[in-house]
């Protein structure tokens, strides 16, 4: 998977942060379910750690966004 650098992303006025946050959470949940289906309902410690890490980063991004919006 190829990722764009943060500085190379153009602004987009068609979406808002709240919609993107919930879409990312849904995708993360679907990814977790797909991993569980392949592992007979279990996650390895590393997989669980990585999923929690992504979820934590989403929470941090939401907190930063809310701080900017409220001030």
C-alpha positions in Angstrom: 0.0 0.0 0.0 1.4 3.4 -1.0 0.8 6.3 1.3 0.9 10.0 0.4 3.1 12.3 2.5 1.1 14.7 4.6 2.4 17.8 2.8 1.4 16.3 -0.6 -2.3 16.1 0.3 -4.5 18.8 -1.2 -7.3 20.4 0.8 -10.8 19.0 0.3 -13.9 21.0 1.1 -16.3 18.2 0.2 -15.7 16.2 3.5 -15.7 17.0 7.1 -13.7 15.5 9.9 -16.6 13.9 11.8 -17.7 11.9 8.7 -14.1 10.8 8.1 -13.6 9.8 11.7 -16.6 7.5 11.8 -15.7 6.1 8.3 -12.2 5.3 9.6 -13.7 3.7 12.8 -16.0 1.5 10.7 -13.1 0.4 8.4 -11.0 -0.4 11.5 -13.8 -2.5 12.9 -14.3 -4.3 9.6 -10.5 -5.0 9.4 -10.6 -6.4 12.9 -13.5 -8.7 12.0 -11.7 -9.9 8.9 -8.6 -10.7 10.9 -10.7 -12.6 13.5 -12.4 -14.6 10.7 -9.0 -15.8 9.4 -7.8 -16.6 12.9 -10.8 -18.5 14.2 -12.1 -15.6 16.2 -8.7 -14.7 17.8 -6.2 -11.9 17.4 -2.5 -12.3 18.1 -1.1 -9.9 20.7 0.7 -8.0 17.9 -2.5 -7.7 15.8 -4.5 -6.4 18.8 -1.7 -4.0 19.7 -1.5 -2.6 16.2 -5.3 -2.2 16.0 -5.4 -0.4 19.3 -2.5 1.8 18.2 -4.5 2.9 15.1 -7.6 3.5 17.2 -5.6 5.6 19.7 -4.2 7.7 16.8 -7.8 8.3 15.6 -8.8 9.4 19.1 -5.8 11.7 19.3 -6.6 13.2 15.9 -10.2 13.8 17.0 -9.0 15.5 20.2 -6.7 17.8 18.3 -9.5 18.7 15.9 -11.9 19.4 18.7 -9.3 21.6 20.5 -8.9 23.7 17.3 -12.6 24.0 16.7 -13.5 25.0 20.2 -10.8 27.7 20.5 
